């Protein structure tokens, strides 16, 4: 299995990068920011704008992760066929 992917290392790195970099930059930070605010600030004082901002970033990250992963998998499958 490793020998198959060794010839397509660039596509494998693209797949890993599409999944992990999107998660690290656009998915985890809004989740952590929201969790931090919920545990440290009283819920009545949470700003609606901040929650909306975090949710928009999160949705953008999930969409980017799905599209990037799908594109990388499609390219990998094309090269294997």
C-alpha positions as a printed NumPy array, in Angstrom:
array([[  0.   ,   0.   ,   0.   ],
       [  2.809,   2.394,   0.84 ],
       [  4.469,   1.659,  -2.507],
       [  1.314,   2.67 ,  -4.367],
       [  1.07 ,   6.008,  -2.614],
       [  4.806,   6.629,  -2.774],
       [  4.542,   7.364,  -6.503],
       [  1.648,   9.731,  -5.822],
       [  3.194,  11.417,  -2.823],
       [  2.253,  14.91 ,  -4.002],
       [ -1.421,  13.964,  -4.162],
       [ -1.28 ,  12.287,  -0.766],
       [  0.33 ,  15.364,   0.772],
       [ -2.353,  17.485,  -0.897],
       [ -5.054,  15.311,   0.68 ],
       [ -3.514,  15.497,   4.134],
       [ -2.99 ,  19.243,   3.797],
       [ -6.54 ,  19.897,   2.615],
       [ -7.952,  18.108,   5.618],
       [ -5.607,  19.154,   8.402],
       [ -4.737,  22.721,   7.481],
       [ -8.373,  23.676,   7.056],
       [ -9.21 ,  22.113,  10.402],
       [ -6.325,  23.845,  12.156],
       [ -6.957,  27.278,  10.677],
       [-10.721,  27.552,  10.221],
       [-12.507,  24.876,  12.272],
       [-10.784,  24.558,  15.644],
       [-10.217,  28.272,  16.482],
       [-13.906,  29.322,  16.429],
       [-14.844,  26.233,  18.433],
       [-12.179,  26.969,  21.03 ],
       [-13.081,  30.666,  21.134],
       [-16.75 ,  29.882,  21.718],
       [-15.968,  27.269,  24.373],
       [-13.595,  29.653,  26.136],
       [-16.18 ,  32.419,  26.197],
       [-18.947,  30.129,  27.399],
       [-16.863,  28.859,  30.31 ],
       [-15.351,  32.201,  31.358],
       [-18.073,  34.734,  30.574],
       [-21.619,  34.648,  31.86 ],
       [-23.919,  33.397,  29.094],
       [-26.061,  36.524,  29.314],
       [-23.018,  38.644,  28.46 ],
       [-22.001,  36.689,  25.365],
       [-22.078,  38.893,  22.351],
       [-24.309,  37.703,  19.559],
       [-21.958,  39.175,  16.968],
       [-19.071,  37.098,  18.258],
       [-21.093,  33.88 ,  18.161],
       [-22.324,  34.659,  14.634],
       [-18.738,  35.399,  13.548],
       [-17.526,  32.095,  14.986],
       [-20.323,  30.152,  13.311],
       [-19.632,  31.78 ,   9.92 ],
       [-15.93 ,  30.944,  10.175],
       [-16.817,  27.404,  11.223],
       [-19.19 ,  26.903,   8.286],
       [-16.595,  28.336,   5.893],
       [-14.01 ,  25.947,   7.322],
       [-16.231,  22.888,   7.017],
       [-17.166,  23.764,   3.437],
       [-13.509,  24.352,   2.561],
       [-12.465,  21.114,   4.221],
       [-15.1  ,  19.093,   2.362],
       [-14.331,  20.677,  -1.017],
       [-10.562,  20.41 ,  -0.574],
       [-10.718,  16.809,   0.592],
       [-13.107,  15.851,  -2.199],
       [-10.883,  17.48 ,  -4.826],
       [ -7.773,  15.758,  -3.486],
       [ -9.464,  12.358,  -3.344],
       [-10.827,  12.826,  -6.881],
       [ -7.357,  13.656,  -8.195],
       [ -5.875,  10.66 ,  -6.395],
       [ -8.528,   8.325,  -7.808],
       [ -7.972,   9.724, -11.309],
       [ -4.261,   9.062, -11.063],
       [ -4.779,   5.532,  -9.761],
       [ -7.106,   4.626, -12.662]])
